[in-house]
Amino acid sequence: MATRVLVTLSGESDPEEVVRALRALGPSTVHAPAPELPDVAVAEVDDDAVESFVRDAQSVDGVSVAEVDALRYTQSEPQSQSQSESEPADRGPGDSTAPSAGWSSTS
């Protein structure tokens, strides 16, 4: 599995040189800064090499910050089918599949 690492470039850096230096550190891929985020490169690093990559990337000239993409881990995953089937649905008292509340509508 790979972990995304966000690498913020300092204002005076040459993005091409920084990307070359990051690629030399051995990540799976390095995406150069995009127009919508001109100061951020994204590297995908094998899980077992993340700590050393972050440490080494922070020492590259032109890098101000290198950190694991925390947003990727805070997004919730869609519910699996088995979870949604096991949770009770909102059903009214007239629904024959509604859970019993200990009362009868005929009393």
C-alpha positions, 0 to 999 in steps of 0.5 A: 500500500502507498501513502500520500505525502504532501511536499510544500515548496518554498517560494524561491525553489525551482519546482523541476529541481525539487521534483527530481530530488524527490524522485531520487529518494525512491517514492512510487511516484511524484506528481509535480505541482499543479496550476491549482496548487503551484507550491505543492508536490505529491509523492506516493510512498510505500508505507514502510518507507514513509517516515524516512521519505518525510525526513529526507524530503524535508532536507531537500533544498527548496522544500519547506514542509513534507507531511503525510496527507492527513485529509486522506485518512480523515475522509469516511469510507462509504458504508459497506453493504453488510453494515447497512443491512445490519442497522435498523431502518426507520419504519413506522408503527404500521410497517410489519417489519418494524421492531416491536416496541412492546405495545399493540395497535389493537389495544 
